[in-house]
Amino acid sequence: MRAKRQRSRRGLSTAKLDEMIEEATVDAYDDSEQMSGFYTLLEERLEMPFRTEVLGVDVMVERLDMTEDGRIVAVCSRGKARQRVPILDLPLPNPPPEGAEWIEAFRRWASRAY
């Protein structure tokens, strides 16, 4: 009997997520450069804006940003209010936006890196 490949929450195999991690971190020498690689790919491939819910409140994810300490955050808005939410903590809508698999790959990388 063949062993089943492990699957992530969204159905991507761990092998596929590892390929995505490799793509994001190729030629990066340290965690900071790897984080920048993920930030670049997320900016390019995550379809924004999109709606989601944060703490029971509907928000619009407008864009991504990097904090001074190197964390990737989603800039969320509701009306005139803006809030930065760490991408690792951002709940995704169902269905998720195009490119959300890169958030999943980033979460896998972060769980191993820290």
Residue frames as a rotation matrix with the C-alpha (Angstrom) as fourth column:
MET 1
0.585 0.811 0.000 0.00
0.811 -0.585 0.000 0.00
0.000 0.000 -1.000 0.00
ARG 2
-0.226 -0.671 0.706 1.37
0.604 -0.665 -0.439 3.44
0.764 0.328 0.555 -0.91
ALA 3
-0.407 0.020 -0.913 1.83
0.831 -0.406 -0.380 5.94
-0.378 -0.914 0.148 1.86
LYS 4
0.623 0.668 0.407 -0.36
0.758 -0.645 -0.102 9.00
0.194 0.372 -0.908 1.59
ARG 5
-0.514 -0.718 0.469 1.38
0.556 -0.695 -0.455 12.33
0.653 0.026 0.757 1.25
GLN 6
-0.389 0.347 -0.853 0.65
0.773 -0.381 -0.508 14.72
-0.501 -0.857 -0.120 4.05
ARG 7
-0.104 0.448 0.888 -1.78
0.743 -0.558 0.369 17.45
0.661 0.699 -0.275 3.08
SER 8
-0.980 -0.195 -0.041 -2.09
0.182 -0.791 -0.584 20.96
0.081 -0.580 0.810 4.40
ARG 9
-0.465 0.845 -0.263 -5.30
0.153 -0.216 -0.964 22.68
-0.872 -0.489 -0.029 5.44
ARG 10
0.118 0.514 -0.849 -5.95
-0.730 -0.535 -0.426 23.82
-0.674 0.670 0.312 1.87
GLY 11
0.866 0.313 0.390 -5.06
-0.053 0.833 -0.550 20.47
-0.497 0.456 0.739 0.36
LEU 12
0.560 -0.758 -0.336 -1.52
-0.668 -0.173 -0.723 21.25
0.490 0.629 -0.603 -0.80
SER 13
0.751 -0.374 -0.544 0.97
0.487 0.871 0.073 18.50
0.446 -0.320 0.836 -0.13
THR 14
0.760 -0.567 -0.319 3.82
0.075 -0.411 0.909 19.22
-0.646 -0.714 -0.270 2.22
ALA 15
-0.121 -0.813 0.570 6.14
0.816 0.246 0.523 18.48
-0.565 0.529 0.634 -0.71
LYS 16
0.203 0.270 0.941 4.46
0.824 -0.567 -0.015 21.24
0.530 0.779 -0.337 -2.76
LEU 17
0.990 0.142 0.009 4.67
0.110 -0.797 0.594 23.67
0.091 -0.587 -0.805 0.16
ASP 18
0.402 -0.912 -0.074 8.36
0.350 0.079 0.933 22.82
-0.846 -0.401 0.352 0.54
GLU 19
-0.143 -0.386 0.911 8.88
0.990 -0.038 0.139 23.56
-0.019 0.922 0.388 -3.18
MET 20
0.624 0.461 0.630 7.20
0.478 -0.864 0.159 26.93
0.618 0.202 -0.760 -2.69
ILE 21
0.893 -0.372 -0.252 9.41
0.095 -0.392 0.915 27.64
-0.439 -0.841 -0.315 0.34
GLU 22
0.006 -0.933 0.359 12.47
0.746 0.243 0.620 26.82
-0.665 0.264 0.698 -1.75
GLU 23
0.076 0.098 0.992 11.28
0.894 -0.448 -0.024 29.22
0.442 0.889 -0.121 -4.47
ALA 24
0.880 0.368 0.300 10.77
0.208 -0.867 0.454 32.03
0.427 -0.337 -0.839 -1.96
THR 25
0.852 -0.523 0.023 14.05
-0.178 -0.249 0.952 31.54
-0.492 -0.815 -0.306 -0.13
VAL 26
0.612 -0.658 0.438 16.47
0.790 0.489 -0.369 30.65
0.029 0.572 0.819 -2.94
ASP 27
-0.071 -0.807 0.587 19.72
0.598 -0.505 -0.622 32.64
0.798 0.307 0.518 -2.67
ALA 28
0.614 0.277 0.739 18.71
-0.396 -0.702 0.592 33.99
0.682 -0.657 -0.321 0.76
TYR 29
-0.287 -0.906 -0.310 21.45
-0.059 0.340 -0.939 33.75
0.956 -0.251 -0.151 3.38
ASP 30
-0.992 -0.035 -0.120 19.56
0.118 0.070 -0.991 34.36
0.043 -0.997 -0.065 6.60
ASP 31
-0.361 0.922 -0.141 16.05
0.858 0.270 -0.436 34.59
-0.364 -0.279 -0.889 8.06
SER 32
-0.100 0.290 -0.952 15.79
0.000 -0.957 -0.291 38.29
-0.995 -0.029 0.096 7.21
GLU 33
-0.715 -0.220 -0.663 16.53
-0.634 -0.195 0.748 37.68
-0.295 0.956 0.000 3.52
GLN 34
-0.894 0.448 0.026 14.18
0.433 0.846 0.311 34.68
0.118 0.289 -0.950 3.48
MET 35
-0.171 0.840 -0.515 11.43
0.632 -0.307 -0.712 36.85
-0.756 -0.447 -0.478 4.98
SER 36
-0.272 0.000 -0.962 12.05
-0.485 -0.864 0.136 39.42
-0.831 0.504 0.235 2.24
GLY 37
-0.975 -0.089 -0.205 11.76
-0.221 0.510 0.831 36.67
0.031 0.856 -0.517 -0.36
PHE 38
-0.545 0.837 -0.056 8.36
0.826 0.523 -0.210 35.69
-0.146 -0.161 -0.976 1.00
TYR 39
-0.099 0.493 -0.864 7.26
0.219 -0.836 -0.503 39.32
-0.971 -0.239 -0.025 1.17
THR 40
-0.644 -0.225 -0.731 8.14
-0.598 -0.449 0.664 39.83
-0.478 0.865 0.155 -2.50
LEU 41
-0.949 0.294 -0.111 6.31
0.153 0.741 0.654 36.69
0.275 0.603 -0.749 -3.64
LEU 42
-0.361 0.859 -0.363 3.27
0.823 0.109 -0.558 37.47
-0.440 -0.500 -0.746 -1.49
GLU 43
-0.227 0.242 -0.943 3.07
-0.169 -0.964 -0.206 40.99
-0.959 0.112 0.259 -2.92
GLU 44
-0.779 -0.172 -0.603 3.31
-0.605 -0.045 0.795 39.61
-0.164 0.984 -0.069 -6.46
ARG 45
-0.853 0.289 -0.434 0.97
-0.016 0.817 0.576 36.63
0.522 0.499 -0.692 -6.14
LEU 46
-0.607 0.682 -0.408 -1.63
0.703 0.221 -0.676 37.36
-0.371 -0.697 -0.614 -3.45
GLU 47
-0.409 0.552 0.727 -4.68
0.574 -0.464 0.675 38.94
0.710 0.693 -0.127 -5.06
MET 48
-0.428 0.249 -0.869 -5.60
0.744 -0.448 -0.495 42.07
-0.513 -0.859 0.006 -3.16
PRO 49
-0.618 0.149 0.772 -7.73
-0.784 -0.185 -0.592 43.70
0.055 -0.971 0.231 -2.02
PHE 50
-0.391 0.592 -0.705 -9.90
0.142 0.795 0.589 41.03
0.909 0.131 -0.395 -0.44
ARG 51
0.179 0.575 0.799 -12.41
-0.804 -0.382 0.455 40.87
0.567 -0.723 0.394 2.39
THR 52
-0.380 -0.178 -0.908 -11.97
0.336 0.887 -0.315 38.83
0.862 -0.425 -0.277 5.52
GLU 53
0.722 0.648 0.242 -13.04
-0.059 -0.291 0.955 38.89
0.689 -0.704 -0.172 9.15
VAL 54
-0.482 -0.864 -0.144 -10.77
0.215 0.043 -0.976 39.91
0.849 -0.501 0.165 12.03
LEU 55
-0.971 0.113 -0.209 -12.12
0.206 -0.035 -0.978 39.49
-0.117 -0.993 0.011 15.57
GLY 56
-0.265 0.961 0.073 -15.66
0.811 0.263 -0.522 39.27
-0.521 -0.079 -0.850 14.23
VAL 57
0.292 0.304 -0.907 -15.37
-0.122 -0.928 -0.351 42.45
-0.949 0.213 -0.234 12.16
ASP 58
0.661 -0.035 0.749 -15.44
0.722 0.302 -0.623 42.54
-0.204 0.953 0.225 8.36
VAL 59
0.268 -0.656 -0.706 -12.31
-0.177 -0.753 0.633 44.21
-0.947 -0.045 -0.319 7.01
MET 60
0.994 -0.096 -0.044 -10.68
-0.036 0.083 -0.996 44.80
0.099 0.992 0.079 3.65
VAL 61
0.286 -0.957 0.054 -7.09
0.501 0.197 0.843 43.62
-0.817 -0.214 0.535 3.24
GLU 62
0.893 0.124 -0.433 -5.68
-0.199 -0.754 -0.625 46.42
-0.405 0.644 -0.649 1.13
ARG 63
0.537 -0.800 -0.269 -1.99
-0.443 0.004 -0.897 45.60
0.718 0.600 -0.352 0.91
LEU 64
0.702 -0.446 -0.556 1.00
0.686 0.634 0.357 44.02
0.193 -0.632 0.751 2.62
ASP 65
0.639 -0.580 0.505 3.80
-0.531 -0.808 -0.254 45.79
0.556 -0.106 -0.825 4.44
MET 66
0.167 -0.644 -0.746 6.95
0.658 0.636 -0.402 44.93
0.734 -0.424 0.530 6.37
THR 67
0.985 0.155 -0.076 7.47
0.152 -0.571 0.807 46.28
0.082 -0.806 -0.586 9.85
GLU 68
0.499 -0.843 0.200 10.76
-0.788 -0.538 -0.299 47.76
0.360 -0.008 -0.933 11.02
ASP 69
-0.070 -0.525 0.848 11.49
-0.782 0.557 0.280 44.50
-0.619 -0.644 -0.450 12.85
GLY 70
-0.782 -0.426 -0.456 10.97
-0.622 0.472 0.625 42.52
-0.051 0.772 -0.633 9.61
ARG 71
-0.565 0.655 0.501 7.50
0.280 0.724 -0.631 41.04
-0.776 -0.216 -0.593 10.12
ILE 72
-0.905 0.383 0.184 5.05
0.131 -0.161 0.978 40.77
0.404 0.910 0.095 7.23
VAL 73
-0.626 0.740 -0.247 1.70
0.207 -0.148 -0.967 42.39
-0.752 -0.656 -0.061 8.02
ALA 74
-0.382 0.644 0.663 -1.59
0.861 -0.011 0.508 42.82
0.334 0.765 -0.550 6.19
VAL 75
-0.981 0.140 -0.134 -2.90
-0.088 -0.938 -0.335 46.38
-0.173 -0.317 0.933 6.18
CYS 76
-0.473 0.881 0.019 -6.62
0.863 0.459 0.211 46.00
0.177 0.116 -0.977 6.93
SER 77
-0.970 0.195 0.147 -9.23
-0.209 -0.975 -0.080 48.72
0.127 -0.109 0.986 6.76
ARG 78
-0.230 0.967 -0.107 -12.78
0.970 0.237 0.056 49.35
0.080 -0.090 -0.993 7.82
GLY 79
0.870 0.492 -0.020 -14.04
0.491 -0.870 -0.028 52.76
-0.031 0.015 -0.999 6.86
LYS 80
0.687 -0.635 0.353 -11.30
-0.413 -0.741 -0.529 55.24
0.598 0.218 -0.772 7.75
ALA 81
0.597 -0.448 0.666 -9.72
-0.643 0.230 0.731 52.96
-0.480 -0.864 -0.150 10.36
ARG 82
0.421 -0.578 -0.699 -6.54
-0.502 0.493 -0.711 51.02
0.756 0.650 -0.083 9.49
GLN 83
0.610 -0.280 0.742 -4.95
-0.633 0.392 0.668 48.16
-0.478 -0.876 0.062 11.41
ARG 84
-0.115 -0.721 -0.683 -1.88
-0.858 0.419 -0.297 46.05
0.501 0.552 -0.667 10.69
VAL 85
0.742 0.356 0.568 -2.39
-0.578 0.769 0.272 42.34
-0.340 -0.530 0.777 11.31
PRO 86
-0.382 -0.907 0.175 0.55
-0.680 0.405 0.611 39.92
-0.625 0.114 -0.772 11.20
ILE 87
-0.095 0.342 -0.935 0.10
-0.923 0.322 0.212 37.76
0.373 0.883 0.285 8.10
LEU 88
-0.850 -0.265 -0.455 0.69
-0.100 0.930 -0.355 34.68
0.517 -0.256 -0.817 10.28
ASP 89
-0.820 0.559 -0.124 -2.42
0.227 0.118 -0.967 35.61
-0.526 -0.821 -0.223 12.31
LEU 90
-0.606 0.597 -0.526 -4.63
-0.760 -0.629 0.162 36.75
-0.234 0.498 0.835 9.43
PRO 91
-0.233 0.609 0.758 -7.79
0.154 0.793 -0.590 34.63
-0.960 -0.021 -0.278 9.07
LEU 92
-0.968 -0.114 -0.224 -8.56
-0.204 -0.161 0.966 33.91
-0.146 0.980 0.132 5.43
PRO 93
-0.094 0.991 -0.099 -12.04
-0.877 -0.129 -0.463 33.99
-0.471 0.044 0.881 3.93
ASN 94
-0.622 0.015 0.783 -13.71
0.248 0.952 0.179 30.99
-0.742 0.306 -0.596 2.36
PRO 95
0.714 -0.670 0.204 -12.96
0.689 0.622 -0.371 30.78
0.122 0.406 0.906 -0.49
PRO 96
0.203 -0.737 -0.644 -9.51
0.468 -0.505 0.725 32.29
-0.860 -0.449 0.242 -0.02
PRO 97
0.683 0.000 -0.731 -8.15
-0.508 -0.719 -0.474 34.85
-0.525 0.695 -0.491 -2.48
GLU 98
0.900 -0.433 -0.047 -6.00
0.190 0.488 -0.852 33.80
0.392 0.758 0.522 -5.40
GLY 99
0.085 -0.977 0.196 -2.42
-0.173 -0.208 -0.963 33.27
0.981 0.048 -0.187 -4.22
ALA 100
0.571 0.206 0.795 -3.35
-0.782 -0.159 0.603 32.44
0.250 -0.966 0.071 -0.61
GLU 101
0.912 -0.287 -0.293 -1.32
0.307 0.951 0.024 29.25
0.272 -0.112 0.956 -0.89
TRP 102
0.001 -0.948 0.317 1.75
0.241 -0.308 -0.920 31.49
0.970 0.078 0.228 -0.47
ILE 103
0.132 0.114 0.985 0.50
-0.870 -0.463 0.170 32.46
0.475 -0.879 0.038 2.99
GLU 104
0.954 0.259 0.154 0.25
-0.300 0.852 0.428 28.78
-0.020 -0.455 0.890 3.79
ALA 105
0.527 -0.839 -0.136 3.82
0.540 0.455 -0.708 28.19
0.656 0.300 0.693 2.56
PHE 106
-0.153 -0.567 0.809 4.99
-0.321 -0.746 -0.584 31.15
0.935 -0.349 -0.068 4.64
ARG 107
0.527 0.421 0.738 3.25
-0.828 0.057 0.558 29.77
0.193 -0.905 0.378 7.72
ARG 108
0.956 -0.236 -0.172 5.00
0.246 0.968 0.039 26.42
0.157 -0.080 0.984 7.20
TRP 109
0.125 -0.961 0.245 8.38
0.393 -0.179 -0.902 28.16
0.911 0.209 0.355 6.81
ALA 110
-0.036 -0.104 0.994 7.77
-0.649 -0.754 -0.102 30.31
0.760 -0.648 -0.041 9.90
SER 111
0.852 0.409 0.328 6.82
-0.512 0.518 0.685 27.30
0.110 -0.752 0.650 12.02
ARG 112
0.746 -0.649 -0.149 10.18
0.627 0.760 -0.174 25.73
0.226 0.036 0.973 11.19
ALA 113
0.043 -0.786 0.617 12.25
0.352 -0.566 -0.745 28.91
0.935 0.249 0.253 11.32
TYR 114
-0.270 -0.095 0.958 11.16
-0.647 -0.719 -0.254 30.09
0.713 -0.689 0.133 14.76
